Amino acid sequence: MVQKKLSYDKVLSFFNGIGSIWIFLLMLVIINDVGGRVFFNHPMIGTPEIVSNSIIGIAFLQIGYVLMVGRHVRSTIIYDRFSEKGKNILDLLSYLLGIFLFVMLIYSSWDLFITSVEIKEFEGEGALRVPTYPMRFIILFGSLLILGEYLTLLIRTVKKLLIADK
């Protein structure tokens, strides 16, 4: 189990790295657009479409890693007042909620992804049309990654609760 967890950590880290590289490339696109607009009165064509689609892709590539390292925004004012067992129960409930939400996201996104591929859906008009089906795939893939991490955390928390009851 430990070896599988380490391998899954590497998968999440890899896709987090891809998202980070994507952020850097997106920064270059924005710099090019702003520089072209300011210095040459000619912005880069399609920047809004590229940026809006990229934000979705980046978020879903990195969200599993963020959960793995425990960096989601969390208010601990109430959480810190609970005992260790109470914290584990709250964590268990939040993992179950996360699993439910991402299962629903996968379920509701699947048909949209298939339709998008079938009709070759694009965003934007004119000189640059950005295909939307790669982002729809990344939403599904990223949701599967975070679902895997939620399941891992759920199992770990159940084990903690069972050990604490002994």
C-alpha positions in Angstrom: 0.0 0.0 0.0 2.8 2.4 0.9 4.5 1.8 -2.5 1.2 2.4 -4.4 0.7 5.6 -2.4 4.2 6.8 -3.3 3.6 6.0 -7.0 0.3 7.9 -6.9 2.0 10.8 -5.2 4.4 10.9 -8.1 1.5 10.9 -10.6 -0.1 13.9 -8.8 3.3 15.7 -8.6 3.9 15.1 -12.3 0.6 16.6 -13.3 1.1 19.5 -10.8 4.4 20.1 -12.6 2.6 20.1 -16.0 0.2 22.7 -14.6 3.1 24.8 -13.4 4.8 24.7 -16.8 1.5 25.6 -18.3 1.2 28.7 -16.0 4.7 29.8 -17.2 3.7 29.4 -20.9 0.4 31.2 -20.2 2.5 34.1 -18.7 4.5 34.3 -21.9 1.3 34.4 -24.0 -0.1 37.3 -21.8 3.3 39.2 -21.9 3.3 38.8 -25.7 -0.3 40.1 -25.9 0.2 43.1 -23.6 3.6 43.9 -25.3 2.1 43.7 -28.7 -0.8 45.9 -27.7 1.4 48.5 -26.0 4.4 48.7 -28.3 2.9 47.7 -31.7 -0.8 48.4 -31.3 -1.4 44.8 -32.3 -2.4 42.3 -29.6 -1.9 38.6 -29.9 -5.0 37.1 -31.5 -6.9 34.6 -29.4 -5.4 35.4 -26.0 -8.7 35.6 -24.2 -9.7 32.2 -25.5 -6.3 30.6 -24.7 -6.3 32.1 -21.1 -9.9 31.1 -20.3 -9.4 27.5 -21.4 -6.0 27.3 -19.8 -7.2 28.4 -16.3 -9.6 25.4 -16.3 -6.9 23.0 -17.4 -4.4 24.2 -14.9 -6.8 24.1 -12.0 -7.9 20.5 -12.7 -4.3 19.3 -13.3 -3.2 20.7 -10.0 -6.1 20.2 -7.7 -5.3 16.6 -6.8 -1.7 17.6 -5.7 -3.1 20.5 -3.6 -5.3 18.0 -1.8 -2.4 15.6 -1.3 -0.2 18.2 0.4 -3.1 19.6 2.4 -3.0 23.1 0.9 -6.7 23.7 0.3 -8.1 26.8 2.1 -9.4 25.7 5.4 -10.7 27.6 8.4 -9.5 25.9 11.5 -11.3 28.1 14.1 -13.9 25.4 14.9 -11.8 22.4 13.7 -9.1 23.1 16.3 -11.6 22.8 19.1 -12.3 19.2 18.4 -10.5 16.2 19.9 -8.3 14.1 17.6 -11.2 11.7 17.1 -13.6 14.6 16.3 -11.1 16.0 13.8 -10.9 12.5 12.1 -14.7 12.4 11.9 -14.9 15.8 10.4 -12.1 14.9 7.9 -14.1 11.7 7.1 -17.2 13.7 6.4 -15.3 16.2 4.2 -13.7 13.4 2.2 -17.1 11.7 1.7 -18.5 15.0 0.5 -15.5 15.5 -1.8 -16.0 12.0 -3.2 -19.7 12.7 -3.8 -19.0 16.0 -5.5 -16.4 14.7 -7.9 -18.3 11.6 -8.7 -21.2 13.9 -9.7 -18.8 16.1 -11.7 -17.5 13.1 -13.6 -21.0 11.8 -14.2 -22.3 15.2 -15.4 -19.3 15.9 -17.5 -19.0 12.6 -19.4 -21.8 13.2 -21.9 -20.7 16.8 -22.5 -17.2 15.5 -23.2 -18.4 12.9 -25.7 -20.7 15.5 -27.4 -17.8 18.0 -27.6 -15.6 15.4 -29.3 -18.3 14.3 -31.7 -19.2 17.8 -32.9 -15.6 19.1 -32.6 -16.7 21.9 -30.3 -14.6 25.1 -30.5 -14.6 28.4 -28.6 -13.9 31.7 -30.3 -14.6 33.0 -33.8 -12.4 34.4 -36.5 -8.6 34.0 -36.7 -8.3 31.6 -33.7 -10.7 28.9 -32.6 -9.7 26.9 -29.6 -11.0 23.4 -29.3 -12.9 22.8 -26.0 -12.8 19.0 -25.9 -9.2 18.8 -24.5 -10.3 20.9 -21.5 -13.4 18.8 -21.1 -11.1 15.7 -21.0 -8.8 17.4 -18.4 -11.8 18.2 -16.2 -12.7 14.4 -16.3 -9.1 13.3 -15.8 -8.4 15.8 -13.0 -11.6 14.8 -11.3 -10.4 11.2 -11.4 -7.1 12.2 -9.9 -8.7 14.1 -7.0 -11.2 11.3 -6.5 -8.3 8.9 -6.1 -6.7 11.1 -3.5 -10.0 11.5 -1.7 -10.4 7.7 -1.6 -6.8 7.4 -0.3 -7.4 10.0 2.5 -10.8 8.3 3.3 -9.1 4.9 3.8 -6.3 6.5 5.9 -8.8 8.3 8.1 -11.0 5.2 8.6 -7.8 3.3 9.7 -7.0 6.0 12.2 -10.5 5.8 13.6 -10.4 2.1 13.9 -7.0 2.1 15.6 -8.1 4.8 18.0 -11.1 2.7 19.0 -8.9 -0.2 20.1 
